[in-house]
Structures are given as C-alpha cells and as structure tokens.
Amino acid sequence: MTTAPDAHRSAGRPRTAVLSRERILEAAFTLADVRGGDFTLAALARNLDVRPSALHHYFAGKDELIAGMRGQLTTRVGDHGFDARPWHEAIVPWARAYRQTFGAHPGIIAALATLPVDDEPESIIDYERIAAAMSRDGYPVHRIVPAIVAIESFVIGSALDSLAPEDNLRPVDNAELAPNLTRAEAAARENAAAQRHSAVTETFEFGLAALIAGLLAAGATG
Amino acid sequence: MTTAPDAHRSAGRPRTAVLSRERILEAAFTLADVRGGDFTLAALARNLDVRPSALHHYFAGKDELIAGMRGQLTTRVGDHGFDARPWHEAIVPWARAYRQTFGAHPGIIAALATLPVDDEPESIIDYERIAAAMSRDGYPVHRIVPAIVAIESFVIGSALDSLAPEDNLRPVDNAELAPNLTRAEAAARENAAAQRHSAVTETFEFGLAALIAGLLAAGATG
C-alpha cells in the first residue's frame, strides 16, 4: 500500500484553538476522509465547534474550500527540480508524490480532480513550472497542456487504483472464465516480488515510464 | 415484493412495477448520479417504493450492488474486436467507450474504480478478452496486467478530467503568474479547433495514443 501516514488526527487539540485557514483545511480533510466530498459546511462548522458564519471569513463557500484543499495538496506535492532537470526526469518524482498525496485522501479525489484550477495560485504555479520546463526543453507548445493533463489523468486514476485490493485482477471465483488473465496476473505478481515492489507500485512505475516515453516520442514528431 | 403508497414515486411508473435486478440497477444509477457513491440501500429502497428487505433478494449488500453497477457499465463498454484485431488497435475504441460510459456517472467513478472485480463475471470476461489478445500478439506475459491497469487508470482519470471545465488550465485571474502555461493553453485550444475536436477530446486522444505507443515499445523490449 502506498497511502501516506494519516497526518490529520486532531485529538488533543484544545477546544478553544483559534480558528484559522490551516485549522479549517485540516478539519475539512478529516471530514472528507470519512464522509467523502459531499460534506456540508454546516457539518464542518460542527466538527470545529464554531458557527457556520465563522467559516465564511475564510472561505466564501464550498467551492472555495475545495480549492483551498487542492491548493494545500499541491503544495505538499512540491517542486521536484523542474528548473534544473529535463522535464521528463523531474516529472517522475512529481508524479509519485502526486499519487501518494492525493491517494491519502480518496474520499475527495473526484471532487478535487474536477475542480476549476484558476482560483488557486498554488496549482497555477505548479503547472507553470512544468510548462516552463517543457517549453525550455523544446516540447511542441500545443502539446504541452495535453501532455500535462495526460500524466495527471494517469496519476489520478492510479491513485484510485491503488485503493483497490492489491490482487484486484486476480480471478479466484471466476478463474475458469479467465485462463489468460490468471496466468498474466500471477506473472505480474512474481515480477513485482522479484523487483521488491508491491504489485501496485510496479504497475504504476511501468505505466508512468511508458506514458512519459510515449509523450516524449510524440513530442519529437511534433 | 412489497409496494407502499408514496406520493413521491416517479410519475408514470405503474404502482405495481415488478422489482427486478435491472430496475434496481437503474434506480441505483439515478440515485448515485445525484448523491454520489455513498447512498444507502435504505434510500434506494425508498426511491423504488419497496422495503429494504426486498432488495436483499437481488443484492446481499452495497458491495454486491456496486459490483452489479460496474458489471452493467462494463457490458455497455462492449467488445471492440479483440479477437480479430491487434490488441493495440482494438483497445482504442474500447478506451473511448470506457471513458464515455464511466464519465456519464461521475458520482460513482471513485466507488467503481476501487471495487474488487472478482465478484463480477462481466469484468473478468472483459479483462480476459484483452489479456488473451495481448498474449496472442506476443506481449510479455508479466507486462499484460500492468499495461491493462495503466490504460484503465488513464481512462478513469480522463473520465474525471472530462468533467472539469473545458478551459480548466487556462489562467485568467492568475495569468500574470503563468506566461508559459497561458501560451501553451492557447496553442492547445487552437490546435484542437483546427482538428475540429473539443480540447478535452484532443487531449484524451493525444494521451491515449502516446500511452499505447509507450506500452507497445516497453513490451517489445521485455
């Protein structure tokens, strides 16, 4: 499993803690981890022991709160040397960190993934860093955004996939229906073990390398 | 099966409509589209005007219901000639249909994507068809499942991405922070228009082609 240790336990926090943007976001992650993305601001206020109106000093509404959550996750993903390394190298640790960070909050991945990003400076700065590196490295300008979105879609889908059972494509009850799949799943598991990776990590690394290689080749032909 | 009088029943449906697996699944999709994946069986029973116990003749619990929903979507995705065409050709219309089918039910993508698949013969049969084609075409056996999962992760992430605003990476309020991203986003939009595609479709097609090319190349080297 690749989910990061839960950093959002708020036990021991004094009831009189001063309300802050940080504290609201922390409580929102805790709530979303339990309730999924469709929690209400009223429920969040209840968990924080404040009136709903107190939240409005920090976030005008749910969309703005979700944008703040996404911005904070983007900051946690971090830079990975796009200014100093070729984009196709720096993007590998970026994609790994992105999968881990978003995979730690499965209840809200869908809400985060479909949110408009323009309201969050953190996300815009993150994308700008990647776009600048690709541009500097001569990637065709009209392919830069499609390539970033392709990697992001793969990472988001992989974050969801990493929440499925480790042996998810292993036929058991229906093995007689699927001799090829049964053989292939066993071979993949053996290969991952030989690489000392979990199957889900080996699968992610294989797919990520293939996608980046494919994007590089597509960029070279225009 | 028990039907109770209820003023909120859907208009036009006869009061005595026979409960069936099909009808339950249809109501479950309707409910999930509104409520997301965390609806209860009690709410579903209410929408169908039946007692919760009536649902248990068809689905032992929520997991089994979600498995049934996934199985039905998989059937809608359909076969795309894996027995007659090279896997890397047949997978293109399969991936397009998959994105459209799952993208039509965004509220439940996350639940569907993380579900164990072994309980659904439809999904196992679908994966077996692809695994058999890849095996026949000489794809390395230990790479077959990772390649399928990579494409599926990309498709699921793209289905979520296609729900975001069309111009999602277009900096507006924060354009001054992102000159490279602004240029790249405009170029991508112009290119999509020239191809008479929506930007989201052009992005999906570019990423899918790059991923498949990368997976083919990785398979050729073992």
HADDOCK unambig.tbl for C-alpha pairs under 7 A between the chains (distance, minus, plus):
assign (segid A and resid 110 and name CA) (segid B and resid 110 and name CA) 6.69 0.50 0.50
assign (segid A and resid 110 and name CA) (segid B and resid 160 and name CA) 6.66 0.50 0.50
assign (segid A and resid 113 and name CA) (segid B and resid 160 and name CA) 6.40 0.50 0.50
assign (segid A and resid 113 and name CA) (segid B and resid 161 and name CA) 6.38 0.50 0.50
assign (segid A and resid 114 and name CA) (segid B and resid 160 and name CA) 6.16 0.50 0.50
assign (segid A and resid 114 and name CA) (segid B and resid 161 and name CA) 5.90 0.50 0.50
assign (segid A and resid 114 and name CA) (segid B and resid 163 and name CA) 5.70 0.50 0.50
assign (segid A and resid 114 and name CA) (segid B and resid 164 and name CA) 4.23 0.50 0.50
assign (segid A and resid 115 and name CA) (segid B and resid 164 and name CA) 5.93 0.50 0.50
assign (segid A and resid 116 and name CA) (segid B and resid 164 and name CA) 6.38 0.50 0.50
assign (segid A and resid 116 and name CA) (segid B and resid 165 and name CA) 6.23 0.50 0.50
assign (segid A and resid 116 and name CA) (segid B and resid 168 and name CA) 5.51 0.50 0.50
assign (segid A and resid 117 and name CA) (segid B and resid 168 and name CA) 6.20 0.50 0.50
assign (segid A and resid 117 and name CA) (segid B and resid 169 and name CA) 6.65 0.50 0.50
assign (segid A and resid 118 and name CA) (segid B and resid 171 and name CA) 5.63 0.50 0.50
assign (segid A and resid 118 and name CA) (segid B and resid 172 and name CA) 6.56 0.50 0.50
assign (segid A and resid 118 and name CA) (segid B and resid 173 and name CA) 6.73 0.50 0.50
assign (segid A and resid 118 and name CA) (segid B and resid 174 and name CA) 6.78 0.50 0.50
assign (segid A and resid 121 and name CA) (segid B and resid 174 and name CA) 6.63 0.50 0.50
assign (segid A and resid 124 and name CA) (segid B and resid 178 and name CA) 6.80 0.50 0.50
assign (segid A and resid 125 and name CA) (segid B and resid 177 and name CA) 6.69 0.50 0.50
assign (segid A and resid 125 and name CA) (segid B and resid 178 and name CA) 6.70 0.50 0.50
assign (segid A and resid 127 and name CA) (segid B and resid 181 and name CA) 6.83 0.50 0.50
assign (segid A and resid 128 and name CA) (segid B and resid 178 and name CA) 5.20 0.50 0.50
assign (segid A and resid 128 and name CA) (segid B and resid 180 and name CA) 6.16 0.50 0.50
assign (segid A and resid 128 and name CA) (segid B and resid 181 and name CA) 5.15 0.50 0.50
assign (segid A and resid 131 and name CA) (segid B and resid 180 and name CA) 5.82 0.50 0.50
assign (segid A and resid 131 and name CA) (segid B and resid 181 and name CA) 5.53 0.50 0.50
assign (segid A and resid 132 and name CA) (segid B and resid 180 and name CA) 5.46 0.50 0.50
assign (segid A and resid 141 and name CA) (segid B and resid 184 and name CA) 5.23 0.50 0.50
assign (segid A and resid 141 and name CA) (segid B and resid 187 and name CA) 6.42 0.50 0.50
assign (segid A and resid 142 and name CA) (segid B and resid 184 and name CA) 5.71 0.50 0.50
assign (segid A and resid 142 and name CA) (segid B and resid 187 and name CA) 4.53 0.50 0.50
assign (segid A and resid 142 and name CA) (segid B and resid 188 and name CA) 4.22 0.50 0.50
assign (segid A and resid 142 and name CA) (segid B and resid 191 and name CA) 6.54 0.50 0.50
assign (segid A and resid 143 and name CA) (segid B and resid 188 and name CA) 6.34 0.50 0.50
assign (segid A and resid 144 and name CA) (segid B and resid 184 and name CA) 6.05 0.50 0.50
assign (segid A and resid 145 and name CA) (segid B and resid 184 and name CA) 6.17 0.50 0.50
assign (segid A and resid 145 and name CA) (segid B and resid 185 and name CA) 5.95 0.50 0.50
assign (segid A and resid 145 and name CA) (segid B and resid 188 and name CA) 6.61 0.50 0.50
assign (segid A and resid 146 and name CA) (segid B and resid 203 and name CA) 4.68 0.50 0.50
assign (segid A and resid 146 and name CA) (segid B and resid 206 and name CA) 6.95 0.50 0.50
assign (segid A and resid 146 and name CA) (segid B and resid 207 and name CA) 6.91 0.50 0.50
assign (segid A and resid 147 and name CA) (segid B and resid 207 and name CA) 6.55 0.50 0.50
assign (segid A and resid 150 and name CA) (segid B and resid 207 and name CA) 5.06 0.50 0.50
assign (segid A and resid 153 and name CA) (segid B and resid 154 and name CA) 5.47 0.50 0.50
assign (segid A and resid 153 and name CA) (segid B and resid 157 and name CA) 4.07 0.50 0.50
assign (segid A and resid 153 and name CA) (segid B and resid 158 and name CA) 5.18 0.50 0.50
assign (segid A and resid 153 and name CA) (segid B and resid 161 and name CA) 6.73 0.50 0.50
assign (segid A and resid 154 and name CA) (segid B and resid 153 and name CA) 5.47 0.50 0.50
assign (segid A and resid 154 and name CA) (segid B and resid 154 and name CA) 4.07 0.50 0.50
assign (segid A and resid 154 and name CA) (segid B and resid 157 and name CA) 5.78 0.50 0.50
assign (segid A and resid 156 and name CA) (segid B and resid 157 and name CA) 5.31 0.50 0.50
assign (segid A and resid 157 and name CA) (segid B and resid 153 and name CA) 4.06 0.50 0.50
assign (segid A and resid 157 and name CA) (segid B and resid 154 and name CA) 5.79 0.50 0.50
assign (segid A and resid 157 and name CA) (segid B and resid 156 and name CA) 5.30 0.50 0.50
assign (segid A and resid 157 and name CA) (segid B and resid 157 and name CA) 4.29 0.50 0.50
assign (segid A and resid 158 and name CA) (segid B and resid 153 and name CA) 5.20 0.50 0.50
assign (segid A and resid 160 and name CA) (segid B and resid 110 and name CA) 6.66 0.50 0.50
assign (segid A and resid 160 and name CA) (segid B and resid 113 and name CA) 6.38 0.50 0.50
assign (segid A and resid 160 and name CA) (segid B and resid 114 and name CA) 6.13 0.50 0.50
assign (segid A and resid 161 and name CA) (segid B and resid 113 and name CA) 6.36 0.50 0.50
assign (segid A and resid 161 and name CA) (segid B and resid 114 and name CA) 5.89 0.50 0.50
assign (segid A and resid 161 and name CA) (segid B and resid 153 and name CA) 6.74 0.50 0.50
assign (segid A and resid 163 and name CA) (segid B and resid 114 and name CA) 5.68 0.50 0.50
assign (segid A and resid 164 and name CA) (segid B and resid 114 and name CA) 4.21 0.50 0.50
assign (segid A and resid 164 and name CA) (segid B and resid 115 and name CA) 5.90 0.50 0.50
assign (segid A and resid 164 and name CA) (segid B and resid 116 and name CA) 6.37 0.50 0.50
assign (segid A and resid 165 and name CA) (segid B and resid 116 and name CA) 6.23 0.50 0.50
assign (segid A and resid 168 and name CA) (segid B and resid 116 and name CA) 5.52 0.50 0.50
assign (segid A and resid 168 and name CA) (segid B and resid 117 and name CA) 6.21 0.50 0.50
assign (segid A and resid 169 and name CA) (segid B and resid 117 and name CA) 6.64 0.50 0.50
assign (segid A and resid 171 and name CA) (segid B and resid 118 and name CA) 5.61 0.50 0.50
assign (segid A and resid 172 and name CA) (segid B and resid 118 and name CA) 6.57 0.50 0.50
assign (segid A and resid 173 and name CA) (segid B and resid 118 and name CA) 6.74 0.50 0.50
assign (segid A and resid 174 and name CA) (segid B and resid 118 and name CA) 6.76 0.50 0.50
assign (segid A and resid 174 and name CA) (segid B and resid 121 and name CA) 6.63 0.50 0.50
assign (segid A and resid 177 and name CA) (segid B and resid 125 and name CA) 6.67 0.50 0.50
assign (segid A and resid 178 and name CA) (segid B and resid 124 and name CA) 6.79 0.50 0.50
assign (segid A and resid 178 and name CA) (segid B and resid 125 and name CA) 6.69 0.50 0.50
assign (segid A and resid 178 and name CA) (segid B and resid 128 and name CA) 5.19 0.50 0.50
assign (segid A and resid 180 and name CA) (segid B and resid 128 and name CA) 6.15 0.50 0.50
assign (segid A and resid 180 and name CA) (segid B and resid 131 and name CA) 5.81 0.50 0.50
assign (segid A and resid 180 and name CA) (segid B and resid 132 and name CA) 5.47 0.50 0.50
assign (segid A and resid 181 and name CA) (segid B and resid 127 and name CA) 6.83 0.50 0.50
assign (segid A and resid 181 and name CA) (segid B and resid 128 and name CA) 5.15 0.50 0.50
assign (segid A and resid 181 and name CA) (segid B and resid 131 and name CA) 5.54 0.50 0.50
assign (segid A and resid 184 and name CA) (segid B and resid 141 and name CA) 5.24 0.50 0.50
assign (segid A and resid 184 and name CA) (segid B and resid 142 and name CA) 5.72 0.50 0.50
assign (segid A and resid 184 and name CA) (segid B and resid 144 and name CA) 6.04 0.50 0.50
assign (segid A and resid 184 and name CA) (segid B and resid 145 and name CA) 6.16 0.50 0.50
assign (segid A and resid 185 and name CA) (segid B and resid 145 and name CA) 5.96 0.50 0.50
assign (segid A and resid 187 and name CA) (segid B and resid 141 and name CA) 6.42 0.50 0.50
assign (segid A and resid 187 and name CA) (segid B and resid 142 and name CA) 4.54 0.50 0.50
assign (segid A and resid 188 and name CA) (segid B and resid 142 and name CA) 4.23 0.50 0.50
assign (segid A and resid 188 and name CA) (segid B and resid 143 and name CA) 6.34 0.50 0.50
assign (segid A and resid 188 and name CA) (segid B and resid 145 and name CA) 6.61 0.50 0.50
assign (segid A and resid 191 and name CA) (segid B and resid 142 and name CA) 6.54 0.50 0.50
assign (segid A and resid 203 and name CA) (segid B and resid 146 and name CA) 4.67 0.50 0.50
assign (segid A and resid 206 and name CA) (segid B and resid 146 and name CA) 6.94 0.50 0.50
assign (segid A and resid 207 and name CA) (segid B and resid 146 and name CA) 6.91 0.50 0.50
assign (segid A and resid 207 and name CA) (segid B and resid 147 and name CA) 6.55 0.50 0.50
assign (segid A and resid 207 and name CA) (segid B and resid 150 and name CA) 5.06 0.50 0.50
assign (segid A and resid 210 and name CA) (segid B and resid 211 and name CA) 6.31 0.50 0.50
assign (segid A and resid 210 and name CA) (segid B and resid 214 and name CA) 4.32 0.50 0.50
assign (segid A and resid 210 and name CA) (segid B and resid 215 and name CA) 5.26 0.50 0.50
assign (segid A and resid 210 and name CA) (segid B and resid 218 and name CA) 6.39 0.50 0.50
assign (segid A and resid 211 and name CA) (segid B and resid 210 and name CA) 6.29 0.50 0.50
assign (segid A and resid 211 and name CA) (segid B and resid 211 and name CA) 4.49 0.50 0.50
assign (segid A and resid 211 and name CA) (segid B and resid 214 and name CA) 5.57 0.50 0.50
assign (segid A and resid 213 and name CA) (segid B and resid 214 and name CA) 5.59 0.50 0.50
assign (segid A and resid 214 and name CA) (segid B and resid 210 and name CA) 4.32 0.50 0.50
assign (segid A and resid 214 and name CA) (segid B and resid 211 and name CA) 5.57 0.50 0.50
assign (segid A and resid 214 and name CA) (segid B and resid 213 and name CA) 5.59 0.50 0.50
assign (segid A and resid 214 and name CA) (segid B and resid 214 and name CA) 4.16 0.50 0.50
assign (segid A and resid 215 and name CA) (segid B and resid 210 and name CA) 5.27 0.50 0.50
assign (segid A and resid 218 and name CA) (segid B and resid 210 and name CA) 6.40 0.50 0.50
